[in-house]
Amino acid sequence: MNIIVDTCVWSLALRRKTAGPIPPVVIELQSLVLDGRVQMIGAIRQELLSGIKPGQQFKKLEAHLRSFPDLPSTTEDHVLAAKYFNMCRTKGVQGSNTDFLICAMAVNHKLPIFTSDEDFSYFAKHLPVTLHSID
């Protein structure tokens, strides 16, 4: 089964430059990549590429991410994301539009989400999302 990998997991793996033990989250991402189970969505690709100075670094990351085709978002995904935003907001749970789009696409396509962002644990209390855990 494919897994939507959230921006924070990618960021941790991509910015890692120091020697020392590799965090378990990065090891799990490496395993998912090797198994061909990573599912990219456009909003996560956009977040990963945003803030990188134009030039060689941007081109290198863009080329690297091309290995992971996007699962296209649909009108239904965006409507469900808005519903999720509103549902969570009434429960006092805040999140970004991108976070709720990730949740909606995960639910609509029956995919778990791999994230290190604690906000998703709050979303999971109110939404039918499945979070991927490291075994």
MARMITOR-957626 format. One line per field, with one value per atom (N, C-alpha, C, O): y, x, z. Coordinates in nm, 4 decimals, padded with zeros to 6 digits, m for minus. Layout:
! MARMITOR-957626
v	[Y|...]
u	[X|...]
w	[Z|...]
This chain:
! MARMITOR-957626
v	[m00.1181|00.0000|00.1246|00.1325|00.2198|00.3470|00.4298|00.4092|00.5236|00.6074|00.7515|00.7781|00.8440|00.9864|01.0288|01.0159|01.0791|01.1240|01.2751|01.3481|01.3208|01.4630|01.5403|01.4840|01.6683|01.7589|01.7516|01.7538|01.7431|01.7445|01.6245|01.6363|01.5100|01.3910|01.4099|01.3827|01.4570|01.4859|01.5867|01.5676|01.6924|01.7991|01.7462|01.7812|01.6627|01.6053|01.5235|01.5316|01.4463|01.3624|01.4456|01.4176|01.5463|01.6231|01.7224|01.7531|01.7721|01.8731|01.8122|01.8837|01.6833|01.6145|01.6212|01.5698|01.6850|01.7005|01.6516|01.6334|01.6304|01.5966|01.4464|01.3652|01.4132|01.2735|01.2305|01.3135|01.1056|01.0552|00.9622|00.9316|00.9173|00.8205|00.8817|00.9982|00.8010|00.8448|00.8293|00.7228|00.9354|00.9262|00.8162|00.7940|00.7480|00.6409|00.6861|00.6080|00.8104|00.8625|00.8615|00.8280|00.8978|00.9004|00.7591|00.7331|00.6676|00.5270|00.4712|00.3995|00.5040|00.4559|00.5150|00.4440|00.6426|00.7031|00.6337|00.6033|00.6086|00.5387|00.4027|00.3632|00.3322|00.2018|00.2127|00.1324|00.3120|00.3329|00.3671|00.3202|00.4490|00.4850|00.3600|00.3353|00.2816|00.1601|00.0602|m00.0116|00.0564|m00.0338|00.0230|m00.0455|00.1476|00.2100|00.2405|00.2355|00.2722|00.2936|00.4399|00.4696|00.5309|00.6728|00.7318|00.7163|00.7991|00.8697|01.0197|01.0693|01.0906|01.2365|01.3022|01.2492|01.4168|01.5013|01.6404|01.6797|01.7123|01.8404|01.9414|02.0172|01.9436|02.0413|02.0168|02.1118|01.8912|01.8598|01.8956|01.9510|01.8643|01.9022|02.0538|02.1013|02.1294|02.2757|02.3224|02.4101|02.2653|02.3045|02.2749|02.3555|02.1602|02.1237|02.2184|02.2505|02.2628|02.3499|02.4976|02.5779|02.5336|02.6731|02.7129|02.6375|02.8316|02.8847|02.8485|02.8949|02.7667|02.7332|02.8353|02.8636|02.8897|02.9911|02.9329|02.8200|03.0119|02.9630|02.9332|03.0009|02.8349|02.7992|02.6501|02.5706|02.6142|02.4734|02.3890|02.2776|02.4392|02.3615|02.3336|02.2224|02.4343|02.4166|02.3107|02.2193|02.3250|02.2308|02.0884|01.9929|02.0751|01.9426|01.8774|01.7603|01.9533|01.8984|01.8700|01.7657|01.9614|01.9401|01.8113|01.7321|01.7902|01.6692|01.5440|01.4419|01.5530|01.4397|01.4019|01.2839|01.5019|01.4760|01.4261|01.3699|01.4462|01.3971|01.2447|01.1897|01.1777|01.0318|00.9887|00.8714|01.0833|01.0542|01.1285|01.2452|01.0629|01.1314|01.1705|01.1032|01.2800|01.3296|01.2481|01.2076|01.2255|01.1799|01.3059|01.3951|01.3162|01.4407|01.4655|01.3731|01.5887|01.6245|01.6524|01.6967|01.6255|01.6436|01.7480|01.7907|01.7872|01.8768|01.8150|01.8844|01.6859|01.6168|01.6241|01.6385|01.6139|01.6256|01.7628|01.7736|01.8671|02.0033|02.0338|02.1038|01.9824|02.0027|01.9299|01.9847|01.8065|01.7323|01.8002|01.8034|01.8539|01.9265|02.0443|02.0685|02.1168|02.2296|02.1806|02.2436|02.0689|02.0115|01.9727|01.9981|01.9111|01.8709|01.9925|01.9914|02.0963|02.2198|02.2709|02.3022|02.2789|02.3306|02.2406|02.2894|02.1089|02.0139|02.0297|02.0375|02.0343|02.0445|02.1802|02.1905|02.2814|02.4164|02.4242|02.4865|02.3610|02.3631|02.2866|02.3082|02.1971|02.1212|02.1880|02.1347|02.3054|02.3778|02.3294|02.3615|02.2520|02.1986|02.2791|02.2850|02.3400|02.4229|02.3471|02.2617|02.3802|02.3222|02.4072|02.4969|02.3779|02.4533|02.3912|02.2763|02.4691|02.4165|02.2961|02.1987|02.3021|02.1899|02.0658|01.9556|02.0819|01.9664|01.8989|01.7762|01.9793|01.9198|01.8615|01.7668|01.9165|01.8553|01.7188|01.6228|01.7103|01.5818|01.4812|01.3672|01.5229|01.4348|01.3898|01.2717|01.4829|01.4506|01.3531|01.2564|01.3783|01.2895|01.1518|01.0500|01.1489|01.0202|00.9399|00.8198|01.0056|00.9367|00.8943|00.7794|00.9855|00.9541|00.8435|00.7703|00.8310|00.7314|00.6155|00.5300|00.6149|00.5074|00.4850|00.3730|00.5950|00.5921|00.6419|00.7392|00.5778|00.6323|00.7515|00.7723|00.8285|00.9466|00.9192|00.8782|00.9422|00.9307|01.0715|01.1473|01.1058|01.2415|01.2389|01.1445|01.3419|01.3618|01.4856|01.5292|01.5408|01.6595|01.6166|01.5469|01.6585|01.6201|01.6656|01.6067|01.7699|01.8156|01.7035|01.6992|01.6128|01.5052|01.4088|01.3459|01.3964|01.3116|01.3746|01.3035|01.5079|01.5759|01.5609|01.5388|01.5728|01.5542|01.4138|01.3951|01.3154|01.1749|01.1461|01.0474|01.2308|01.2135|01.2515|01.2100|01.3305|01.3810|01.3418|01.3561|01.2929|01.2597|01.1137|01.0578|01.0516|00.9095|00.8859|00.8079|00.9527|00.9349|00.8240|00.7985|00.7593|00.6576|00.7114|00.7565|00.7060|00.7528|00.6313|00.5315|00.6427|00.5373|00.5457|00.6524|00.4342|00.4338|00.3477|00.2564|00.3800|00.3034|00.1797|00.1885|00.0656|m00.0616|m00.0923|m00.1946]
u	[00.0842|00.0000|00.0889|00.1876|00.0521|00.1251|00.0944|m00.0065|00.1833|00.1723|00.2030|00.3018|00.1181|00.1460|00.2490|00.2262|00.3620|00.4683|00.4573|00.4667|00.4373|00.4179|00.5491|00.6584|00.5340|00.6463|00.7520|00.8715|00.7107|00.8067|00.9006|01.0174|00.8518|00.9362|01.0380|01.1568|00.9899|01.0803|01.1872|01.3059|01.1447|01.2374|01.3460|01.4631|01.3083|01.4062|01.5101|01.6297|01.4642|01.5564|01.6420|01.7606|01.5836|01.6543|01.7548|01.8549|01.7296|01.8205|01.9282|02.0153|01.9236|02.0178|02.1585|02.1835|02.2512|02.3886|02.4896|02.6069|02.4465|02.5404|02.5651|02.4820|02.6808|02.7123|02.6393|02.5867|02.6368|02.5710|02.4589|02.4379|02.3867|02.2803|02.1695|02.1328|02.1187|02.0096|01.8794|01.8528|01.7978|01.6706|01.5807|01.5807|01.5049|01.4160|01.3185|01.2853|01.2732|01.1816|01.2487|01.1854|01.3754|01.4498|01.4733|01.4622|01.5056|01.5244|01.3954|01.3979|01.2835|01.1540|01.1247|01.0763|01.1528|01.1322|01.2190|01.1722|01.3445|01.4330|01.3753|01.3802|01.3213|01.2613|01.1383|01.1204|01.0552|00.9363|00.9745|00.9110|01.0787|01.1256|01.1758|01.1396|01.2589|01.3136|01.2040|01.2157|01.0974|00.9845|00.8881|00.7941|00.9100|00.8210|00.6829|00.5841|00.6752|00.5453|00.5133|00.4092|00.6006|00.5792|00.4801|00.4952|00.3794|00.2830|00.2994|00.2852|00.3291|00.3461|00.2141|00.1368|00.1895|00.0790|00.1376|00.2387|00.0723|00.1243|00.1464|00.2433|00.0578|00.0715|00.1982|00.2616|00.2353|00.3579|00.4791|00.5764|00.4740|00.5832|00.6039|00.7173|00.4934|00.5019|00.5658|00.6521|00.5250|00.5846|00.7338|00.8120|00.7736|00.9156|01.0001|01.1133|00.9445|01.0196|01.0104|01.0926|00.9131|00.8959|01.0070|01.0437|01.0585|01.1615|01.3029|01.3984|01.3180|01.4518|01.4903|01.4131|01.6090|01.6546|01.6597|01.7042|01.6136|01.6240|01.7689|01.8605|01.7875|01.9236|01.9452|01.8522|02.0692|02.1089|02.0400|01.9964|02.0293|01.9672|01.8201|01.7719|01.7492|01.6091|01.5968|01.5149|01.6797|01.6745|01.7058|01.6437|01.8016|01.8396|01.7246|01.6935|01.6621|01.5494|01.4307|01.3664|01.4018|01.2912|01.3131|01.2203|01.4341|01.4658|01.4524|01.3998|01.4998|01.4914|01.3451|01.3101|01.2612|01.1205|01.0398|00.9316|01.0915|01.0210|01.0076|00.9240|01.0878|01.0776|00.9464|00.9095|00.8767|00.7538|00.6376|00.6139|00.5647|00.4539|00.3435|00.3203|00.2771|00.1685|00.0416|00.0060|m00.0256|m00.1633|m00.2454|m00.2437|m00.3177|m00.3904|m00.5008|m00.5718|m00.5139|m00.6250|m00.7480|m00.7383|m00.8632|m00.9909|m01.0743|m01.0407|m01.1818|m01.2767|m01.3243|m01.3359|m01.3519|m01.3986|m01.2955|m01.3311|m01.1668|m01.0611|m01.0634|m01.0518|m01.0782|m01.0771|m01.2023|m01.1948|m01.3151|m01.4384|m01.4285|m01.4645|m01.3796|m01.3641|m01.2620|m01.2806|m01.1555|m01.0568|m01.1220|m01.0943|m01.2078|m01.2783|m01.3714|m01.3808|m01.4395|m01.5261|m01.4436|m01.4836|m01.3284|m01.2417|m01.1900|m01.1853|m01.1518|m01.1074|m01.2163|m01.1895|m01.3400|m01.4522|m01.4858|m01.5138|m01.4830|m01.5126|m01.4109|m01.4482|m01.2843|m01.1801|m01.1845|m01.1637|m01.2114|m01.2171|m01.3250|m01.3042|m01.4407|m01.5481|m01.5084|m01.5660|m01.4100|m01.3610|m01.2390|m01.1812|m01.1997|m01.0851|m00.9509|m00.8465|m00.9531|m00.8300|m00.7982|m00.8780|m00.6816|m00.6396|m00.5420|m00.4667|m00.5449|m00.4513|m00.4483|m00.5305|m00.3532|m00.3419|m00.4302|m00.4729|m00.4561|m00.5317|m00.4605|m00.5250|m00.3284|m00.2522|m00.2679|m00.2846|m00.2629|m00.2805|m00.4147|m00.4234|m00.5196|m00.6513|m00.6677|m00.7441|m00.5972|m00.5973|m00.5278|m00.5740|m00.4185|m00.3503|m00.4462|m00.4559|m00.5160|m00.6123|m00.7224|m00.7566|m00.7763|m00.8848|m00.8382|m00.9077|m00.7221|m00.6711|m00.6396|m00.6618|m00.5883|m00.5606|m00.6890|m00.6923|m00.7930|m00.9203|m00.9823|m01.0237|m00.9888|m01.0524|m00.9805|m01.0432|m00.8504|m00.7724|m00.7277|m00.6492|m00.7804|m00.7515|m00.6014|m00.5511|m00.5321|m00.3875|m00.3532|m00.4124|m00.2597|m00.2131|m00.1207|m00.0692|m00.1014|m00.0145|00.1049|00.0887|00.2254|00.3476|00.3940|00.4328|00.3898|00.4227|00.4891|00.4714|00.5647|00.6167|00.5524|00.5916|00.4545|00.3821|00.2728|00.1786|00.2860|00.1900|00.0469|m00.0485|00.0311|m00.1040|m00.1885|m00.3093|m00.1266|m00.2031|m00.2610|m00.3637|m00.1972|m00.2554|m00.3840|m00.4763|m00.3898|m00.5135|m00.6204|m00.7376|m00.5800|m00.6759|m00.7352|m00.8551|m00.6501|m00.6931|m00.7980|m00.8709|m00.8059|m00.9086|m01.0469|m01.1481|m01.0516|m01.1792|m01.2075|m01.3201|m01.1064|m01.1196|m01.0819|m01.0034|m01.1373|m01.1081|m00.9755|m00.9703|m00.8691|m00.7384|m00.6619|m00.6821|m00.5742|m00.4860|m00.3438|m00.2983|m00.2749|m00.1368|m00.0433|m00.0635|00.0581|00.1570|00.2524|00.3060|00.2733|00.3669|00.4878|00.4798|00.5984|00.7202|00.7138|00.6968|00.7275|00.7191|00.8449|00.8529]
w	[00.0000|00.0000|00.0000|00.0731|m00.0822|m00.0857|00.0378|00.1052|00.0657|00.1847|00.1451|00.0766|00.1886|00.1680|00.2724|00.3927|00.2248|00.3149|00.3280|00.2293|00.4509|00.4789|00.4627|00.4685|00.4427|00.4195|00.5292|00.4995|00.6538|00.7645|00.7598|00.7968|00.7151|00.7049|00.5927|00.6100|00.4773|00.3658|00.4087|00.3820|00.4743|00.5142|00.6054|00.5901|00.6992|00.7912|00.7141|00.7421|00.6188|00.5406|00.4455|00.4284|00.3844|00.2820|00.3389|00.2741|00.4579|00.5130|00.6008|00.6504|00.6204|00.7075|00.6496|00.5405|00.7227|00.6759|00.7784|00.7457|00.9003|01.0059|01.0126|00.9721|01.0645|01.0891|01.2151|01.2892|01.2378|01.3575|01.3198|01.2024|01.4210|01.3942|01.3072|01.3227|01.2174|01.1299|01.2080|01.2637|01.2123|01.2853|01.2273|01.1062|01.3121|01.2653|01.1560|01.0668|01.1623|01.0605|00.9233|00.8232|00.9189|00.7926|00.7425|00.6227|00.8326|00.7936|00.7351|00.6350|00.7972|00.7463|00.6085|00.5203|00.5889|00.4575|00.3535|00.2437|00.3872|00.2941|00.2557|00.1392|00.3529|00.3280|00.2367|00.1450|00.2630|00.1798|00.0359|m00.0586|00.0196|m00.1142|m00.1864|m00.3014|m00.1186|m00.1795|m00.2172|m00.3165|m00.1367|m00.1645|m00.2684|m00.3087|m00.3126|m00.4106|m00.3556|m00.4289|m00.2263|m00.1614|m00.1325|m00.0739|m00.1725|m00.1441|m00.2434|m00.3646|m00.1911|m00.2757|m00.2541|m00.1423|m00.3611|m00.3561|m00.3927|m00.4726|m00.3341|m00.3800|m00.4072|m00.3490|m00.4956|m00.5417|m00.4310|m00.4348|m00.3321|m00.2235|m00.1420|m00.0962|m00.1238|m00.0507|m00.1358|m00.0847|m00.2660|m00.3568|m00.3520|m00.3455|m00.3553|m00.3513|m00.2213|m00.2233|m00.1082|00.0195|00.0228|00.0732|m00.0305|m00.0296|m00.1137|m00.0776|m00.2262|m00.3168|m00.2788|m00.3231|m00.1988|m00.1585|m00.0617|00.0283|m00.0826|00.0056|m00.0341|00.0282|m00.1364|m00.1842|m00.2898|m00.3814|m00.2763|m00.3708|m00.5123|m00.5326|m00.6095|m00.7479|m00.7821|m00.7354|m00.8612|m00.9003|m00.8907|m00.9037|m00.8678|m00.8725|m00.7658|m00.7949|m00.6440|m00.5369|m00.5683|m00.5468|m00.6191|m00.6558|m00.7655|m00.7566|m00.8691|m00.9815|m00.9373|m00.9839|m00.8478|m00.7986|m00.7216|m00.7431|m00.6325|m00.5557|m00.6468|m00.6346|m00.7371|m00.8314|m00.9107|m00.9270|m00.9594|m01.0358|m00.9484|m00.9926|m00.8259|m00.7329|m00.7077|m00.7068|m00.6874|m00.6554|m00.7750|m00.7576|m00.8964|m01.0163|m01.0159|m01.0876|m00.9370|m00.9252|m00.8614|m00.8667|m00.8015|m00.7290|m00.7946|m00.7632|m00.8852|m00.9532|m00.8548|m00.7544|m00.8863|m00.8011|m00.8195|m00.9301|m00.7065|m00.7082|m00.7301|m00.6452|m00.8424|m00.8690|m00.7662|m00.7265|m00.7247|m00.6354|m00.7204|m00.8348|m00.6618|m00.7311|m00.6580|m00.5475|m00.7210|m00.6550|m00.5247|m00.4237|m00.5260|m00.4053|m00.2929|m00.1759|m00.3293|m00.2281|m00.1621|m00.0400|m00.2423|m00.1897|m00.1073|m00.0063|m00.1494|m00.0720|00.0620|00.1662|00.0581|00.1833|00.2746|00.3963|00.2179|00.2981|00.3702|00.4877|00.3004|00.3626|00.4740|00.5793|00.4508|00.5542|00.6769|00.7905|00.6525|00.7630|00.8394|00.9624|00.7675|00.8300|00.9245|01.0404|00.8730|00.9520|01.0701|01.1796|01.0485|01.1568|01.2702|01.3873|01.2351|01.3373|01.4067|01.5275|01.3298|01.3881|01.4958|01.6000|01.4713|01.5717|01.6977|01.8044|01.6857|01.8005|01.8643|01.9590|01.8120|01.8666|01.8139|01.8707|01.7048|01.6467|01.5211|01.4276|01.5207|01.4072|01.3191|01.3659|01.1902|01.0957|00.9702|00.9520|00.8849|00.7600|00.6523|00.6633|00.5491|00.4361|00.3759|00.3370|00.3681|00.3128|00.4001|00.3478|00.5309|00.6200|00.5968|00.5931|00.5813|00.5617|00.4222|00.4034|00.3244|00.1909|00.1968|00.1351|00.2700|00.2879|00.3517|00.3063|00.4556|00.5220|00.4251|00.4198|00.3504|00.2578|00.1497|00.1188|00.0933|m00.0116|00.0462|m00.0194|00.1675|00.2320|00.2512|00.2244|00.2971|00.3188|00.1854|00.1700|00.0902|m00.0379|m00.1146|m00.1912|m00.0946|m00.1681|m00.0792|m00.1202|00.0448|00.1399|00.1592|00.1490|00.1873|00.2078|00.3477|00.3943|00.4147|00.5425|00.5195|00.4097|00.6251|00.6227|00.7132|00.8281|00.6601|00.7391|00.7718|00.6829|00.8991|00.9420|01.0784|01.1554|01.1073|01.2425|01.3047|01.4129|01.2362|01.2820|01.3794|01.3415|01.5037|01.6082|01.5782|01.6292|01.4958|01.4624|01.4050|01.4279|01.3305|01.2679|01.3709|01.3455|01.4855|01.5903|01.6439|01.6838|01.6448|01.6854|01.5770|01.6076|01.4511|01.3415|01.3472|01.3265|01.3755|01.3753|01.4831|01.4736|01.5844|01.6872|01.6357|01.6923|01.5281|01.4778|01.3328|01.2850|01.2642|01.1223|01.1008|01.1774|00.9970|00.9730|00.9000|00.8050|00.9437|00.8824|00.9539|01.0726|00.8789|00.9343|00.9273|00.8222|01.0399|01.0442|01.0381|01.1074|00.9542|00.9408|01.0587|01.0884|01.1252|01.2378|01.2013|01.1191|01.2648|01.2428|01.3303|01.4519|01.2674|01.3441|01.4185|01.4866]
